[in-house]
């Protein structure tokens, strides 16, 4: 193996030659494999110094030069593990095994990552393969024991859950998470049982400050701010020095206030003020995801199209079924004449079960505005779905009544029905067309 000092010397020599005379024929030329080894050794140096982020950069550069070297992926996998990025570590370990099926270290890292992520079946399969390669390897035996421990506590937790012994479930999940440190499933089970315990204790003892705090915390993160606010106040009446309750109460109070002030400013038409208030509310508690999804949507209604698209995207990242955010983003795409993205969002919206009767309480002016927008979507889809019309549109040609195309070719009711359904203004909407994608077949009754 090339020593690190020799590598540094070699790199210095190359840099010196290039600085003194870049046109010299005497410059040292190294191969791609040698350069990759230099990068790897630099990564090893930083890894040993526990500078994992820097080591990761060098391993990645080595992979970029020699992407078929199994050891580079194995080294980067180890680096990702130290950074607690277990899914990335697993992906690299899997790549390393694919490149070198006999690489035992890669198998062990693959097993470690699988266990950390709580994928017991895959870990079992990986350890079986590793054991065939080296039956007496102590590292394999250690991971087999870890896997058995995790499975033991998972089995006990499942039995306890069926019996509604939630305290035991929490204990088992804590023990399992000592090994499966990145398993979301175990964390969620623990959180669920903590919520159950909080509710049960609250019902049994309405004077237990800790229990009320836990219940309030659950409500707070379920976007039930008013009830959470009341419970935090109750906690502080019972235990004025309850530090956790003080902290979350302060956040809840600020968040509730900013949100209400923003809503009031919006109603008065003070959009700049409302935008600022919603932004301030978003900064209060990044962990309150459900409330923040609504704040992102509220901020997206204030007329800044590009920023509104980003806000709707953020809301949808939190709640993928947030129909209002999806429709708002589609409208923004329409207003920006980004028709392809608009059509994609409207198609997604159609697939959501909550679509029915979406606008049953909309005003006549709102319905007319939506009808206009849906007609535009229909026209956009007609353009995008026809290569000739798409080419003309891209060239800036006017498509109105050109080559037999007009707005009449795409009946907007197929889109309109997705939101208003069959019927409409006094039952007048009975449009049918094959011009828009299938599936737009929802009904509306006034």
TAMOBEL-V684687 format. One record per backbone hydrogen bond with DSSP energy under -1.0 kcal/mol. CO is the residue of the C=O (numbers start at 0). NH is the residue of the N-H. If there is no record, write none. Layout:
co: {CO:CO}
nh: {NH:NH}
//
This chain:
co: {2:3:4:5:6:7:8:9:10:11:12:13:14:15:16:20:30:31:32:33:34:35:36:37:38:39:40:41:42:43:44:45:46:49:50:51:52:53:54:55:56:57:58:59:60:61:65:68:69:70:71:72:73:74:75:76:77:78:79:80:84:85:86:87:88:89:90:91:92:93:94:95:99:101:102:103:104:105:106:107:108:109:110:111:112:113:114:115:117:118:119:120:121:122:123:124:125:126:127:128:129:133:136:137:138:139:140:141:142:143:144:145:146:147:148:149:150:151:152:153:154:155:156:157:158:159:160:163:164:165:166:167:168:169:170:171:172:175:175:178:179:182:183:184:185:186:187:188:189:190:191:192:193:194:195:196:197:198:199:200:204:207:208:209:210:211:212:213:214:215:216:218:219:223:224:225:226:227:228:229:230:231:232:233:234:238:240:241:242:243:244:245:246:247:248:249:250:251:252:253:254:255:256:257:258:259:260:261:262:263:264:265:268:269:270:271:272:273:274:275:276:277:280:284:286:287:288:289:290:291:292:293:294:295:297:298:302:303:304:305:306:307:308:309:310:311:312:313:314:318:320:321:322:323:324:325:326:327:328:329:330:331:332:333:336:337:338:339:340:341:342:343:344:345:346:348:351:354:356:358:362:363:364:365:366:367:368:369:370:371:372:373:374:375:376:377:378:379:380:382:385:386:387:388:389:390:391:392:398:401:404:405:406:410:411:412:414:415:415:418:423:427:428:438}
nh: {6:7:8:9:10:11:12:13:14:15:16:17:18:19:20:23:34:35:36:37:38:39:40:41:42:43:44:45:46:47:48:50:49:51:54:55:56:57:58:59:60:61:62:63:64:65:68:72:73:74:75:76:77:78:79:80:81:82:84:83:88:89:90:91:92:93:94:95:96:97:98:99:102:103:106:107:108:109:110:111:112:113:114:115:116:118:117:181:119:122:123:124:125:126:127:128:129:130:131:132:133:136:140:141:142:143:144:145:146:147:148:149:150:151:152:153:154:155:156:157:158:159:160:161:162:164:163:165:168:169:170:171:172:173:174:175:176:178:179:180:182:186:187:188:189:190:191:192:193:194:195:196:197:198:199:200:201:202:203:204:207:211:212:213:214:215:216:217:218:219:220:223:222:227:228:229:230:231:232:233:234:235:236:237:238:241:242:245:246:247:248:249:250:251:252:253:254:255:256:257:258:259:260:261:262:263:264:265:266:267:269:268:270:273:274:275:276:277:278:279:280:281:283:287:288:291:292:293:294:295:296:297:298:299:300:301:304:307:308:309:310:311:312:313:314:315:316:317:318:321:322:325:326:327:328:329:330:331:332:333:334:335:337:336:338:341:342:343:344:345:346:347:348:349:350:351:354:357:359:361:366:367:368:369:370:371:372:373:374:375:376:377:378:379:380:381:382:383:384:385:389:390:391:392:393:394:396:395:401:404:400:408:409:413:415:416:417:418:419:358:425:429:422:440}
//
